[in-house]
Amino acid sequence: MPAYALAHLLNPQVNEEVLEYLEHIQATLDPHHGRFLVHGAEVDVKEGPWPGTVVVIEFPDLDAARAWYDSPAYQAILALRTDNIDGSAVIVEGVAPGYDPARTAAALRKRAG
């Protein structure tokens, strides 16, 4: 199943270190088959507060996403972002093809009842 690295960037600022990070991140993703799905897009907030922007990177699976984040190549540039932009980042596994949320609801009902 695919996995995703998501970042909620609260105060994205463009400076020399952030530009250097942007110039190098793709080279850290390529060995792990990561690709940007969302990057730098304007956020259309529908519910609740959402300061900043969001980044979504897709990987073939959870192992690839974790290996990318922990890789020496990514760790070497990570501070260029974290020292300049506040935010949160997570890695999460996607759902399998054919996922049905009604089945999840049924399982939750069964456990609760």
Phi and psi in degrees as a GROMACS rama.xvg file:
@    title "Ramachandran Plot"
@    xaxis  label "Phi"
@    yaxis  label "Psi"
@TYPE xy
-67.007  159.276  PRO-2
-131.837  160.962  ALA-3
-134.845  139.695  TYR-4
-101.349  123.628  ALA-5
-119.627  137.859  LEU-6
-130.289  132.294  ALA-7
-104.594  106.398  HIS-8
-96.9266  116.632  LEU-9
-79.2038  -38.6474  LEU-10
-137.742  60.5754  ASN-11
-59.3689  124.308  PRO-12
-123.829  143.224  GLN-13
-98.9611  120.91  VAL-14
-145.679  -178.908  ASN-15
-60.5767  -40.6234  GLU-16
-68.0124  -40.0263  GLU-17
-65.7076  -40.2307  VAL-18
-61.896  -40.6394  LEU-19
-63.3964  -42.0479  GLU-20
-57.6222  -48.7147  TYR-21
-62.239  -35.5681  LEU-22
-69.1976  -23.7117  GLU-23
-109.723  -15.1433  HIS-24
-63.7802  -38.6126  ILE-25
-60.6443  -37.1485  GLN-26
-63.9339  -27.5112  ALA-27
-79.2522  -26.7685  THR-28
-78.8742  -37.657  LEU-29
-52.5499  -46.508  ASP-30
-64.2624  -17.9126  PRO-31
-108.473  8.47524  HIS-32
59.4936  35.7707  HIS-33
-87.431  146.14  GLY-34
-145.425  142.125  ARG-35
-68.9052  131.624  PHE-36
-103.382  -35.3058  LEU-37
-138.494  130.848  VAL-38
-160.817  114.19  HIS-39
76.8506  12.0347  GLY-40
-78.0758  151.117  ALA-41
-70.1661  136.347  GLU-42
-94.226  126.924  VAL-43
-99.7554  94.638  ASP-44
-75.1819  123.695  VAL-45
-105.466  -29.2906  LYS-46
-144.703  137.055  GLU-47
68.6499  174.456  GLY-48
-77.0057  142.153  PRO-49
-149.357  78.5682  TRP-50
-71.9173  144.174  PRO-51
90.4422  -148.198  GLY-52
-140.102  179.434  THR-53
-132.645  148.654  VAL-54
-126.163  135.38  VAL-55
-129.743  125.332  VAL-56
-121.575  130.331  ILE-57
-99.3749  142.17  GLU-58
-128.324  158.777  PHE-59
-62.9835  -29.895  PRO-60
-163.301  174.067  ASP-61
-62.4467  -40.4998  LEU-62
-60.8729  -41.0977  ASP-63
-65.7048  -41.0225  ALA-64
-63.8466  -45.0635  ALA-65
-66.0262  -41.2122  ARG-66
-63.0256  -39.3423  ALA-67
-61.0294  -52.638  TRP-68
-60.8201  -39.8588  TYR-69
-83.3883  -6.08648  ASP-70
-64.3704  145.595  SER-71
-56.1304  -35.7137  PRO-72
-63.7948  -45.0727  ALA-73
-73.4856  -41.3063  TYR-74
-60.1393  -30.2709  GLN-75
-66.7377  -25.6811  ALA-76
-109.636  -9.34619  ILE-77
-54.8771  -43.905  LEU-78
-62.4346  -23.4605  ALA-79
-61.1137  -32.1355  LEU-80
-87.7522  -51.7558  ARG-81
-66.9163  -26.3117  THR-82
-76.0306  -13.2538  ASP-83
-122.606  -17.33  ASN-84
-134.596  121.841  ILE-85
-76.9868  148.399  ASP-86
167.367  -172.577  GLY-87
-127.44  150.817  SER-88
-138.078  140.389  ALA-89
-138.57  158.516  VAL-90
-119.649  130.939  ILE-91
-141.039  143.159  VAL-92
-82.5708  141.566  GLU-93
-78.7046  -175.841  GLY-94
-99.7862  157.387  VAL-95
-72.0429  154.925  ALA-96
-55.5385  140.924  PRO-97
82.7921  7.83825  GLY-98
-53.9979  134.99  TYR-99
-125.562  110.108  ASP-100
-62.7853  -24.2621  PRO-101
-64.5601  -35.1789  ALA-102
-66.1075  -37.5436  ARG-103
-63.3976  -43.969  THR-104
-59.2559  -42.997  ALA-105
-62.9112  -42.2213  ALA-106
-65.2578  -39.7303  ALA-107
-66.1817  -39.7203  LEU-108
-61.8813  -41.8767  ARG-109
-63.4194  -43.7956  LYS-110
-66.019  -37.158  ARG-111
-75.5427  -26.4593  ALA-112
